[in-house]
């Protein structure tokens, strides 16, 4: 029998110092809840909000067994385990909130065996002269 679960995961970066960046990786999500079980990731819903400078990037990514992607060089750099990754560039004026959302469905689901790690990365740049903030709200739908 398959059971669906919905989990909310909220990341709030306040403050992001002037001229700095917030960059966090959250590893092994859901392993405390399902320590010895496989699960299937069916959907990711995300709402993100930031009030940084125009042109500043806000990133988010979902990974299996890796924590990020490899930096690009003149040679290509492949990374296995990238499930979903997105970068938004802020266009609203400095200090004004701007929001983005995404809803990604995996009809067949992405299988995580009992030894796999679900990792989420949140990153935001702040080139403003004052402290700013960013927030990510993730909703994960999984089947066990």
trRosetta pair geometry for C-beta under 8 A, 3 or more apart (Angstrom, degrees):
i j d omega theta_ij theta_ji phi_ij phi_ji
2 143 5.0 1 -175 -174 111 116
2 144 7.2 151 -154 73 62 35
3 143 6.9 152 75 -152 38 63
3 144 5.4 -23 61 60 91 87
4 42 7.5 -43 -128 23 102 151
4 141 6.5 -11 -167 -170 105 93
4 142 7.3 153 -153 83 56 40
4 143 5.5 -34 -95 -95 64 75
5 33 7.9 170 157 145 166 146
5 141 7.5 162 83 -152 47 47
5 142 5.2 -17 60 64 94 89
5 143 7.7 165 17 -90 75 27
5 144 6.6 25 -4 -3 118 110
6 139 6.3 -6 -172 -174 97 97
6 140 7.2 159 -155 80 47 49
6 141 5.5 -16 -102 -100 76 71
7 29 8.0 158 114 167 153 113
7 30 6.9 -144 -16 -86 167 100
7 33 8.0 -147 -89 0 138 165
7 139 7.2 159 80 -156 45 49
7 140 4.7 -12 59 56 98 99
7 142 7.1 10 2 8 111 111
8 137 6.8 -20 -163 -170 97 90
8 138 7.1 145 -160 82 46 57
8 139 5.7 -20 -99 -100 67 71
9 26 7.3 171 -179 101 134 162
9 29 6.9 -16 -96 -139 151 139
9 120 6.8 126 121 25 151 166
9 137 7.6 150 79 -160 49 44
9 138 4.2 -16 62 63 99 109
9 139 7.8 -178 21 -78 74 26
9 140 6.6 32 -3 -9 116 111
10 135 7.4 -11 -170 -171 89 95
10 136 7.2 166 -154 89 44 58
10 137 5.1 -7 -107 -109 82 74
10 138 7.5 -160 -73 26 36 70
11 24 6.8 -173 -151 69 135 135
11 26 7.4 -137 -80 -33 124 136
11 122 4.8 177 102 3 162 169
11 135 6.9 167 90 -155 59 49
11 136 4.4 8 53 53 104 101
11 137 8.0 -158 28 -71 63 37
11 138 7.7 39 -2 -6 98 104
12 133 7.4 -5 -177 -173 77 114
12 135 5.0 0 -112 -113 70 92
13 16 5.3 36 141 -58 113 99
13 22 3.9 26 -150 -138 151 170
13 24 7.8 -171 -82 -2 114 123
13 122 7.3 -169 -35 129 124 123
13 124 6.1 175 66 37 153 128
13 133 6.0 165 92 -156 66 64
13 134 4.7 8 54 56 115 84
13 135 7.1 -158 26 -74 69 47
14 133 3.8 7 -97 -117 90 122
14 134 7.9 -172 -61 33 72 41
14 135 7.7 -2 -38 -66 108 93
15 131 3.6 -3 -174 179 142 126
15 132 6.8 107 -160 52 85 22
15 133 6.0 -83 -121 -73 51 83
16 20 5.8 -156 173 82 76 97
16 21 6.9 -6 -164 -144 119 19
16 22 4.8 -89 -104 -32 112 108
16 52 7.1 -26 72 -87 138 112
16 124 6.0 -98 -81 95 162 111
16 126 4.2 150 116 -22 118 143
16 131 6.6 152 68 -162 44 71
16 132 5.3 -29 58 71 100 74
16 133 6.2 156 3 -99 90 32
16 134 6.4 30 -25 2 136 96
17 20 4.0 51 67 10 92 136
17 126 7.0 157 79 76 36 137
17 131 5.7 -40 -118 -105 36 88
18 126 6.5 -109 -124 127 28 113
18 128 5.9 -95 -127 95 80 69
18 129 5.4 14 -150 -179 134 24
18 130 5.5 -10 -82 -86 115 3
18 131 5.8 -77 -40 -62 76 48
18 132 7.8 98 -88 -6 57 84
19 126 6.9 -41 0 99 13 82
19 127 6.5 41 -106 -136 49 42
19 128 7.9 -119 -44 66 51 41
19 129 7.8 31 -41 -109 91 38
20 126 5.8 7 61 55 60 107
21 123 6.6 8 171 -170 113 87
21 124 6.6 179 -156 89 72 44
21 125 4.9 -30 -104 -105 100 58
21 126 6.7 175 -90 16 45 75
22 122 7.1 -24 122 120 105 93
22 123 6.6 176 93 -145 64 41
22 124 4.8 12 48 48 103 89
22 126 7.7 56 -10 -14 89 110
22 134 6.3 -159 47 42 141 120
23 121 7.7 -5 -167 -171 72 96
23 122 7.7 -176 -139 93 33 54
23 123 4.5 20 -110 -114 76 95
24 121 7.2 174 91 -148 47 54
24 122 5.4 -2 58 58 91 91
24 123 7.6 180 24 -75 53 60
25 67 4.6 31 -162 -167 154 111
25 68 6.9 -87 -91 -49 132 95
25 119 6.0 1 -177 -176 98 112
25 120 7.3 164 -155 84 53 43
25 121 4.9 -18 -103 -100 77 82
26 29 6.0 52 129 -61 103 108
26 119 6.6 163 83 -155 52 60
26 120 4.8 -6 55 58 104 92
26 121 7.7 -169 20 -76 69 35
26 122 7.7 29 -7 2 105 101
27 67 6.4 -40 -85 -99 108 107
27 117 5.9 -6 -173 177 86 128
27 119 4.8 -9 -111 -108 62 100
28 31 4.3 -41 174 9 95 137
28 32 8.0 89 133 -26 103 76
28 117 4.9 -55 -84 -139 63 99
28 118 7.1 80 -145 49 16 62
28 119 7.4 19 -24 -78 38 77
29 118 4.5 -74 58 91 94 104
29 119 7.0 157 1 -91 99 28
29 120 6.4 35 -26 -5 144 105
29 140 7.6 131 135 -13 137 168
30 33 5.2 -60 -159 46 59 111
30 34 5.5 1 155 29 93 105
30 39 6.6 -78 142 38 145 156
30 118 5.7 30 27 39 112 135
30 140 7.6 -111 -57 107 126 151
30 142 6.7 70 -124 -17 157 170
31 34 6.6 -73 -123 70 29 66
31 35 5.8 63 173 -107 69 55
31 117 7.2 -25 -50 -118 132 69
31 118 7.9 -179 -36 29 87 89
32 35 6.8 11 -133 -67 20 91
34 37 4.2 -84 -171 56 102 107
34 39 5.6 78 100 -39 172 125
34 114 8.0 -125 142 -122 94 73
34 144 6.1 -150 -107 -112 139 135
35 114 7.9 38 135 -162 42 96
36 114 5.3 14 -166 -150 43 131
37 114 6.0 126 48 -99 5 95
37 144 5.7 35 142 -154 139 112
38 111 6.6 -4 -180 -170 118 89
38 112 6.2 170 -158 91 67 57
38 113 4.8 -35 -104 -129 106 43
38 114 5.5 -71 -59 -46 65 68
38 116 8.0 57 -128 24 75 113
38 144 7.7 154 90 -138 52 68
39 112 5.3 -5 61 59 74 106
39 142 4.8 17 166 176 125 123
39 143 6.5 159 -165 79 75 44
39 144 4.8 -36 -108 -90 92 79
40 109 3.5 20 170 169 117 139
40 110 6.6 147 -162 63 65 36
40 111 5.5 -27 -104 -95 82 56
40 112 7.2 -177 -87 18 30 76
40 142 6.4 149 73 -162 46 70
40 143 4.5 -14 57 58 104 97
40 144 7.7 -172 19 -73 74 35
41 44 7.2 14 174 -51 114 92
41 62 7.9 165 179 163 161 140
41 83 7.3 9 85 -162 153 157
41 106 6.2 53 107 38 80 143
41 109 6.2 145 66 -162 41 74
41 110 4.4 -17 55 55 102 98
41 112 6.6 67 -22 -18 97 112
41 118 7.0 139 -67 -114 130 130
41 140 6.8 -59 -136 -166 94 102
41 141 7.6 104 -165 80 54 58
41 142 5.7 -36 -100 -103 49 85
42 105 7.0 -11 157 -153 70 72
42 106 5.8 -142 -151 61 32 88
42 109 5.0 -34 -87 -100 71 89
42 141 4.6 -65 69 107 102 102
42 142 6.4 165 8 -106 89 26
42 143 5.8 71 -37 -15 124 100
43 103 7.2 -6 -172 -173 106 78
43 104 6.7 163 -154 87 58 53
43 105 4.9 -15 -104 -108 93 67
43 106 6.8 -156 -72 20 43 74
43 139 7.7 -13 114 109 99 91
43 140 7.5 158 86 -159 61 38
43 141 3.9 25 48 37 98 123
44 62 6.0 -118 -96 -37 158 158
44 84 6.2 -157 45 47 155 157
44 102 7.4 4 110 108 96 102
44 103 7.6 177 91 -149 55 36
44 104 4.7 2 56 55 95 102
44 138 6.8 -38 -160 -158 88 96
44 139 7.5 141 -163 76 40 59
44 140 6.2 -8 -107 -107 67 67
44 141 7.8 -132 -60 23 32 79
45 101 7.6 -3 -176 -174 79 98
45 102 7.3 -178 -149 92 42 56
45 103 4.9 3 -111 -111 82 79
45 104 7.8 -170 -75 25 41 61
45 138 7.3 137 79 -164 55 46
45 139 4.0 -7 59 55 105 108
45 141 7.8 60 -6 -17 98 100
46 60 6.3 156 -161 113 156 161
46 100 7.9 -1 114 109 101 86
46 101 6.3 171 92 -151 61 55
46 102 4.8 7 52 51 104 91
46 103 7.7 -164 24 -71 65 44
46 136 6.6 -27 -160 -164 100 91
46 137 7.0 150 -155 80 49 55
46 138 5.5 -12 -102 -105 81 66
46 139 7.5 -152 -66 23 39 71
47 99 6.6 -11 -172 -168 87 111
47 100 7.7 164 -154 86 44 48
47 101 4.8 -12 -103 -103 67 96
47 136 7.5 153 83 -157 50 43
47 137 4.6 -3 57 55 96 105
48 58 6.0 156 153 143 138 138
48 60 6.5 -144 -73 -31 143 139
48 88 7.1 163 86 25 138 142
48 99 6.7 155 84 -154 50 60
48 100 4.9 -10 60 59 101 92
48 101 7.2 176 19 -82 69 46
48 134 7.1 -3 -174 -177 93 96
48 135 6.9 171 -151 89 50 54
48 136 5.0 -7 -105 -105 87 72
48 137 7.6 -164 -73 24 44 64
49 97 5.5 -4 -174 -164 109 105
49 98 7.1 164 -150 80 62 37
49 99 4.6 -22 -96 -97 84 83
49 100 7.9 -180 -77 21 42 62
49 134 7.0 173 91 -154 50 53
49 135 4.9 0 55 53 92 98
50 56 7.3 -128 139 97 141 121
50 58 5.1 -160 -19 -76 151 141
50 90 6.0 -99 90 -83 119 129
50 97 7.4 150 79 -143 25 58
50 98 6.1 -23 64 58 73 85
50 124 5.7 -177 -113 -142 137 137
50 132 7.1 51 -177 148 83 119
50 133 7.1 -159 -138 102 57 50
50 134 4.0 -6 -101 -108 95 89
50 135 7.5 -176 -71 20 56 59
51 94 7.8 72 160 -180 73 44
51 95 5.5 12 168 -161 109 24
51 96 6.1 -176 -139 80 87 18
51 97 5.0 -42 -80 -82 96 54
51 98 7.3 144 -93 10 46 72
51 132 5.2 -153 85 -159 80 102
51 133 6.1 29 33 51 102 74
51 134 7.8 -158 18 -76 59 57
52 56 4.0 -73 122 68 129 157
52 58 7.5 161 26 -60 132 101
52 90 5.5 166 73 4 90 164
52 94 7.3 -48 154 -131 33 70
52 124 6.4 -179 -32 170 146 109
52 125 6.7 123 175 93 160 58
52 126 4.7 -125 -125 -110 114 70
52 127 7.2 83 174 27 107 66
52 128 5.9 -150 -158 -17 63 115
52 132 4.5 129 -91 120 64 160
52 134 6.8 -11 -28 -63 112 103
53 56 4.8 105 61 -28 77 115
53 90 6.8 128 91 82 37 132
53 94 4.7 -6 -109 -99 62 99
53 126 6.9 116 2 -160 94 50
53 127 4.6 -73 38 66 146 89
53 128 4.4 176 -50 -62 100 80
53 132 7.6 -133 -23 -40 66 160
54 90 5.7 -130 -119 110 37 88
54 91 5.7 37 -137 -149 96 27
54 92 6.7 -158 -85 73 89 28
54 93 6.5 -30 -42 -110 111 27
54 94 6.6 -84 -8 -52 77 70
55 89 6.2 -15 -141 -174 30 105
55 90 6.7 -39 29 66 24 80
55 127 7.1 -31 87 37 103 142
56 89 7.3 154 77 -153 31 62
56 90 4.9 5 58 27 82 121
56 124 7.1 45 150 -179 116 77
56 125 4.5 -153 -158 85 92 94
56 126 6.2 30 -137 -98 152 31
56 127 5.5 -164 -82 11 103 95
56 128 7.6 -46 -46 -27 144 85
57 87 5.4 -18 -163 -168 113 106
57 88 7.1 146 -154 77 60 43
57 89 5.6 -34 -96 -97 68 68
57 90 7.7 -145 -79 -2 19 82
57 123 7.7 6 112 112 98 99
57 124 7.5 -162 100 -139 54 45
57 125 5.2 54 47 14 74 118
58 87 7.3 149 76 -157 44 55
58 88 4.9 -16 60 62 96 95
58 89 7.9 177 19 -86 73 22
58 90 6.6 78 -13 -47 107 95
58 100 7.3 169 83 20 132 135
58 123 7.4 167 -157 92 41 59
58 124 4.8 2 -114 -109 78 88
58 125 7.7 -126 -68 24 50 70
58 134 6.0 175 -122 -139 118 140
59 85 7.4 -7 -170 -171 98 86
59 86 7.1 168 -149 90 56 50
59 87 4.9 -19 -99 -102 83 78
59 88 7.9 -176 -78 23 38 64
59 121 7.0 -21 120 118 105 102
59 122 7.3 158 89 -157 68 32
59 123 4.2 2 55 59 109 102
59 124 7.4 -162 25 -70 67 47
60 85 7.4 -177 96 -146 48 49
60 86 5.7 -3 59 57 84 90
60 120 7.4 -13 -168 -173 88 91
60 121 6.7 164 -153 87 41 65
60 122 5.6 2 -107 -106 82 64
60 123 7.6 -169 -71 27 43 69
60 136 6.0 145 -99 -126 131 140
61 68 7.0 95 74 -125 151 57
61 69 7.2 -130 -143 -21 164 100
61 82 6.9 -52 -169 -145 120 90
61 83 8.0 131 176 54 75 74
61 84 6.6 180 -149 96 55 56
61 85 4.0 4 -111 -109 102 83
61 86 7.3 174 -79 20 62 56
61 120 7.1 163 85 -155 52 49
61 121 4.4 3 53 50 98 107
62 83 4.5 -55 103 69 96 116
62 84 4.6 24 40 49 106 92
62 85 7.5 -145 29 -65 58 57
62 118 7.4 -19 -167 -168 92 86
62 119 7.4 149 -159 83 46 54
62 120 5.7 -16 -103 -103 67 73
62 121 8.0 -152 -66 21 27 75
63 66 4.8 -98 175 74 131 75
63 67 6.2 173 73 -109 154 15
63 68 7.0 -84 -52 -59 158 20
63 81 5.2 47 -171 139 87 97
63 82 5.8 -35 -108 -107 84 46
63 83 6.1 -173 -99 8 24 90
63 118 7.8 144 79 -161 51 41
63 119 4.4 -25 67 68 99 103
63 120 7.6 -180 22 -78 79 27
63 121 6.9 42 -5 -12 118 106
64 81 4.6 -135 69 -152 69 85
64 83 5.8 86 -17 -46 94 112
64 110 7.0 -141 -53 154 140 125
64 112 6.4 -148 -130 -100 116 94
64 116 5.7 -16 -167 -174 100 119
64 117 7.0 141 -162 73 49 56
64 118 6.5 -22 -103 -100 68 54
64 119 7.4 175 -87 21 19 87
65 80 8.0 -14 78 111 114 92
65 81 4.9 -115 62 -120 85 140
65 116 5.7 -76 -55 -146 99 76
65 117 5.3 114 -90 43 47 90
65 119 7.8 -151 -4 -1 11 117
66 69 7.8 81 127 -81 133 39
66 79 6.1 -176 133 178 169 108
66 80 7.1 137 -24 85 137 60
66 81 3.9 128 10 87 110 143
66 82 7.2 -47 69 -58 129 63
66 119 7.0 -127 86 44 37 142
67 119 5.2 -101 -109 165 60 158
67 121 6.6 109 173 -70 67 115
68 79 7.7 -76 114 -156 49 163
68 121 5.8 84 -92 -78 82 160
69 77 7.7 113 160 110 84 108
69 79 4.6 -163 -139 27 65 156
69 82 5.5 26 -85 -83 101 135
69 85 6.6 -1 -32 -87 132 164
70 77 3.7 -124 104 152 125 124
70 78 7.3 33 30 70 132 20
70 79 4.8 174 -4 -62 90 110
71 77 6.6 31 77 57 38 169
72 76 7.6 -34 -137 -136 83 43
72 77 5.7 -153 -106 24 44 116
73 77 6.2 89 15 -41 87 117
79 82 5.4 74 97 -29 107 112
82 85 5.7 -31 -171 -25 115 121
83 110 6.0 31 -130 -136 125 174
84 104 5.6 136 -115 88 156 175
86 102 6.3 171 -14 -50 169 161
88 100 4.8 -133 -74 -53 165 162
90 98 5.3 146 -139 48 89 147
91 98 6.9 136 46 -123 65 158
92 96 4.3 -109 148 90 121 119
92 97 7.3 -5 88 87 159 26
92 98 4.2 179 12 -65 126 116
93 96 4.8 71 63 3 80 124
94 128 5.2 137 -151 -110 119 116
94 132 7.9 -103 -165 -87 80 133
95 128 7.4 125 -51 -134 72 152
95 130 7.5 26 -81 65 102 129
95 132 7.4 -127 -92 -109 50 103
106 109 5.4 105 110 -104 109 21
106 110 5.2 -35 160 -25 168 88
109 143 6.3 -61 -113 33 149 119
112 116 4.0 -137 -159 80 80 133
112 117 8.0 -162 -153 23 120 9
112 118 6.0 -39 -101 -55 158 99
113 116 5.2 105 47 -12 63 105
120 138 6.5 -69 -136 -53 157 168
122 134 7.7 176 168 114 111 123
122 136 5.0 -134 -118 4 133 152
124 134 3.9 160 -48 -11 170 162
126 131 7.5 18 162 -150 157 38
126 132 4.7 -179 -130 42 125 116
128 131 7.9 -80 88 26 116 3
128 132 5.3 93 36 -35 140 125
